[in-house]
Amino acid sequence: MRRAIRLVIFGRQGAGKGTQCSRLAEHYHVPHISTGDILRAAVDEGTGFGLKAKAYMDAGELLPDDVISGVVDERLRKDDTRQGFLLDGFPRTVAQAEALIDMVGEDGVDLAIDIDVPIRVVTQRMRLRGRDDDTDEAIRVRLETYEVETRPVLDFFDDLEKLVVVDGDGTEEEVFERIVDSIGRHAPA
């Protein structure tokens, strides 16, 4: 029987995180749990936390940590996560990281992987996407926000000795192979 793998994936915007998450979920046969997707699903399903999230969203307010954590907890309780999961977009704060550990236990997360791509490279990638909201100023603000908000979360997982930084500069296949290799070397047996 294949061992379950439970991963948390981080990466700056433009790092190719979405592509890698999809590939990893398929490779390990685990659900790719994206915060945006599960929030929409929880709202559509009318779950307890989905209704709370909808009230905040309808009011145009940011969701508090306990509501986001509650939506993730509801999702992690579904049967398809028994053989593992891949979290994308959660946790984003130390309070959310602590809530995740409360949900699944310290051994309930195998690794937190940071797909590290230099700022100059992700900036160039985002410019090339050609989206209207990818102005130089908007890109700069998003990248600065990521650094400020995410660094403490990465430090949290580093303190738990679960953080692995993977070089995300290269082709999609090269990065994927680096991530899988790092998981093979660092995930508990």
C-alpha positions as CSV (number, residue, x, y, z in Angstrom):
1,M,0.0,0.0,0.0
2,R,1.3,3.5,-0.9
3,R,2.1,5.8,1.9
4,A,0.0,8.9,2.2
5,I,1.9,12.2,1.5
6,R,0.7,15.5,3.0
7,L,2.3,18.6,1.5
8,V,2.0,22.4,1.8
9,I,3.2,24.2,-1.2
10,F,4.5,27.8,-1.2
11,G,5.8,30.1,-4.0
12,R,5.7,33.7,-5.1
13,Q,3.2,34.6,-7.8
14,G,4.7,33.7,-11.1
15,A,6.7,30.8,-9.6
16,G,4.7,28.2,-11.4
17,K,3.1,26.9,-8.2
18,G,-0.3,26.2,-9.8
19,T,1.3,24.1,-12.5
20,Q,3.5,22.2,-10.1
21,C,0.6,21.6,-7.7
22,S,-1.5,20.0,-10.4
23,R,1.4,17.8,-11.5
24,L,2.2,16.8,-7.9
25,A,-1.4,16.0,-7.1
26,E,-1.6,13.7,-10.1
27,H,1.9,12.2,-9.4
28,Y,1.0,11.3,-5.8
29,H,-2.7,10.6,-6.4
30,V,-3.8,13.1,-3.7
31,P,-6.3,16.0,-3.9
32,H,-5.0,19.5,-4.8
33,I,-6.7,21.6,-2.2
34,S,-6.6,25.2,-3.3
35,T,-8.0,27.7,-0.8
36,G,-9.9,29.7,-3.5
37,D,-11.5,26.5,-4.9
38,I,-12.6,25.1,-1.5
39,L,-13.9,28.5,-0.4
40,R,-16.2,28.6,-3.4
41,A,-17.2,25.0,-2.9
42,A,-18.0,25.6,0.8
43,V,-20.1,28.6,-0.1
44,D,-21.9,26.6,-2.8
45,E,-22.5,23.6,-0.5
46,G,-23.7,25.9,2.3
47,T,-21.4,24.4,4.9
48,G,-21.2,26.0,8.3
49,F,-18.0,27.8,7.5
50,G,-19.0,28.3,3.9
51,L,-22.0,30.4,5.2
52,K,-19.7,32.4,7.5
53,A,-17.3,33.0,4.6
54,K,-20.2,34.1,2.3
55,A,-21.3,36.7,4.9
56,Y,-17.8,38.2,5.0
57,M,-17.4,38.0,1.2
58,D,-20.8,39.6,0.6
59,A,-19.8,42.5,2.9
60,G,-16.5,42.9,1.0
61,E,-14.5,42.0,4.0
62,L,-11.3,39.9,4.3
63,L,-12.0,36.5,5.8
64,P,-10.6,36.1,9.3
65,D,-8.1,33.3,10.0
66,D,-10.7,31.2,12.0
67,V,-13.1,31.1,9.0
68,I,-10.5,30.2,6.4
69,S,-9.1,27.6,8.8
70,G,-12.6,26.2,9.4
71,V,-13.2,25.8,5.7
72,V,-9.9,24.0,5.3
73,D,-10.7,21.8,8.3
74,E,-14.0,20.9,6.7
75,R,-12.2,20.0,3.5
76,L,-9.5,17.9,5.1
77,R,-12.2,15.8,6.8
78,K,-13.4,14.5,3.5
79,D,-12.6,10.9,2.6
80,D,-10.4,11.7,-0.4
81,T,-7.7,13.1,2.0
82,R,-7.1,9.8,3.7
83,Q,-4.2,9.0,1.3
84,G,-2.8,12.5,1.6
85,F,-3.3,16.0,0.3
86,L,-1.6,19.0,-1.2
87,L,-2.4,22.4,0.3
88,D,-2.1,25.4,-2.0
89,G,-2.8,28.9,-0.6
90,F,-3.1,27.8,3.0
91,P,-1.7,28.6,5.5
92,R,-1.0,32.2,4.7
93,T,-0.5,33.4,8.3
94,V,1.2,31.9,11.4
95,A,-2.2,31.7,13.0
96,Q,-3.4,29.6,10.1
97,A,-0.3,27.4,10.3
98,E,-0.9,26.8,13.9
99,A,-4.5,26.0,13.2
100,L,-3.4,23.5,10.5
101,I,-1.1,21.7,13.0
102,D,-4.0,21.7,15.5
103,M,-6.2,20.0,12.8
104,V,-3.8,17.4,11.6
105,G,-1.1,17.2,14.3
106,E,2.5,18.0,13.8
107,D,3.0,14.7,12.0
108,G,0.0,15.4,9.8
109,V,2.1,17.6,7.5
110,D,5.1,15.8,5.9
111,L,6.7,18.8,4.2
112,A,6.2,22.4,3.4
113,I,7.8,23.1,0.0
114,D,8.8,26.6,-1.0
115,I,9.3,26.9,-4.8
116,D,11.9,29.6,-4.8
117,V,12.2,31.7,-8.0
118,P,14.2,34.9,-8.0
119,I,12.1,38.1,-7.9
120,R,13.5,39.3,-11.2
121,V,12.4,36.0,-12.9
122,V,8.8,36.0,-11.5
123,T,8.5,39.7,-12.3
124,Q,9.5,39.0,-15.9
125,R,7.1,36.0,-16.0
126,M,4.2,38.1,-14.7
127,R,4.9,40.9,-17.2
128,L,4.8,38.4,-20.1
129,R,1.4,37.1,-19.0
130,G,0.0,40.4,-20.3
131,R,-2.8,40.7,-17.8
132,D,-4.3,44.1,-17.2
133,D,-3.6,43.9,-13.5
134,D,0.1,42.9,-14.0
135,T,1.4,46.5,-14.0
136,D,5.0,47.0,-12.6
137,E,3.6,48.7,-9.5
138,A,0.9,45.9,-8.9
139,I,3.6,43.2,-9.4
140,R,5.9,45.0,-6.9
141,V,3.2,45.3,-4.3
142,R,2.1,41.7,-4.6
143,L,5.6,40.4,-4.3
144,E,6.4,42.7,-1.3
145,T,3.1,41.5,0.3
146,Y,4.0,37.9,-0.2
147,E,7.4,38.4,1.4
148,V,6.0,40.2,4.4
149,E,3.1,37.8,5.0
150,T,4.7,34.5,4.0
151,R,8.2,34.7,5.5
152,P,6.9,34.1,9.0
153,V,4.9,31.1,7.8
154,L,8.0,29.6,6.1
155,D,9.9,30.3,9.4
156,F,7.1,28.4,11.3
157,F,7.6,25.3,9.2
158,D,11.4,25.7,9.3
159,D,11.2,25.7,13.1
160,L,9.3,22.4,12.8
161,E,12.0,21.1,10.5
162,K,9.5,20.6,7.7
163,L,10.5,23.3,5.3
164,V,12.3,22.4,2.0
165,V,13.3,25.1,-0.4
166,V,13.4,24.0,-4.0
167,D,15.0,26.0,-6.9
168,G,12.0,26.9,-9.0
169,D,14.0,28.5,-11.8
170,G,14.1,26.3,-14.9
171,T,11.7,24.4,-17.1
172,E,8.4,23.0,-15.8
173,E,9.9,19.5,-16.0
174,E,13.2,20.4,-14.3
175,V,11.4,22.0,-11.4
176,F,8.9,19.1,-11.0
177,E,11.9,16.6,-10.9
178,R,13.6,18.8,-8.2
179,I,10.4,18.8,-6.1
180,V,9.8,15.1,-6.4
181,D,13.5,14.4,-5.6
182,S,13.3,16.7,-2.5
183,I,10.1,15.0,-1.3
184,G,11.8,11.6,-1.7
185,R,14.8,12.7,0.3
186,H,13.0,14.7,3.0
187,A,9.6,13.2,3.6
188,P,9.3,10.9,6.6
189,A,9.3,7.2,5.6
